[in-house]
């Protein structure tokens, strides 16, 4: 892997020395025990799903040889519960769990959570699940150290009785803001935290609004790069004239993809070219409110001859705005090999063009499920992880994978910053009450240039494959810990000298205001960084704040608290 990719993986890590116990592989009864230092844990995490027979792999051996570095120093980087949790996660079997095994795993997680070291502070968590939501949300909350007071499918939303510290409505629950029919948001206490961001779907998930936000941001910031976040896109019916002109001027090989603005899981989607009988949507083919997004169909980069895209995962918090991106990703391949050209037969083959698992699994007979995390099995399926993808791109295309990851992260940052909905005046309680778990979808063209296709405001948390179990177990338990469900250890791990001294120095220079909670905000930021595990801070970073002052100082963002955090990052640059 490229040097920059390895550096990005290293920077995202706060994982301590831990034992990685791998079970029997390919029938072997040999137990492999690795001590992994936090310096290489992220690199291994990114590729461990694709390294079953890694004893003969040069990179894998190199990672193992470097694990002794700073062993004793890194032992104190995470509290006891975190160490035990990571140790347990790495014992999960690499093969496909059956439905019965998934039920057993759920019970095992609940039981395991009771045997972990006590949390520093057991916060009360309520989980309200909707379509596409999985039991693993509640289970990982328990593992992270919460007291789970509610975990059920419900259209009401967060309980109004207030007997919880954090409430996550996972999936659209209806109501005015998609948060259910209840009125819990109007009764929030200053200490309570809610997900998702109110009206998250209309702000980021609805394709038309996202496109409009990017267009407005390009004008507001005088920065045309916002127009290149997505492929060339047009909104119907508002931009019909411009779209007709664009379609006419392109050659016969140029393809377009029509998406209902409110659609999901590939419903209503179709391809067309300038000669298609069914072309630009009209009154006879309309989505909700007659609104569509028409995008240029990218000439795709291929994996083993197949089109693919990436479902990445993003953790967004207000106020101030912080954007974290997870190291791993779900790489989704179409099951039918890609063919160039046009004509109705090729354009209508959705199994060639659509990568969405919700479509491929029931509709495409050639689709191969992920049933094993080992390298050969992963590459023979239509569901890969980030490590497998990066290795393939480097080997077959010579891709600078580190630069590619940074480019994809920047697309996500721009898409979130493009909205003007993050001002405190937009919410009844302008404190740090809200977070969202988002699923940006990104595709690469034939030149390895990434483009954002859309953002899923409610990415699925259901698990049905070894890859899904591995990814979501790690990702969600770490996210819960960043939210503080198990409390924060502010005594051990060198916290006083590494964190308190920095905040004290900054506040002495800035003269922080206790009444406005400035120190509390900085400690919250540092706590998140201490517990972020495989999540990376994508915004704010010193590089973005320095190079893009128009973005970060805009009145579109919550002013005072954002400025505080930006100044803190510039005061001490070691916060990536």
Secondary structure, DSSP 8 states (H G I E B T S, - for coil): --HHHHHHHHHT-----EEEEE---TT----EEEEE-HHHHHHHHHHGGG-TTGGG-HHHHHHHHGGGTTHHHHTTSS-HHHHHHHHHHTTS-SB---HHHHHHHHHHHHHHHHHS---SS--EEEEEE-TT--THHHHHHHHHT-EEEEEEE-SS-S-TT---SEEEEES---STTSS-SS-GGGG--TT-EEES-TTHIIIIISHHHHHHHHHHHHHHTT-GGGGGSSSSEEEETTTHHHHHHHHHHS-TT--EEEEETT--TTTT-EEE-TT-SS-S--TTS--GGG-EEEEE---B-EETTEEEEEE--EEEETTTTEEEEES--EEEE-SS------SHHHHT-HHHH---HHHHHHH-TT-----B-SHHHHHTSSEEEHHHHHHHHHHHH---HHHHHHHHHHHHHHHHHT-S--SGGGSSS-SS-EEEEEEEEEEEBTT--EEEEEEETT------SHHHHHHHHHHHHHHHHHTTTT----SSTTHIIIIIHHHHHHHHHHT--GGGTHHHHHHHHHHHHHH-TTEEEEES-HHHHHH-HHHHT-TTS-HHHHHHHHHHHHHS----
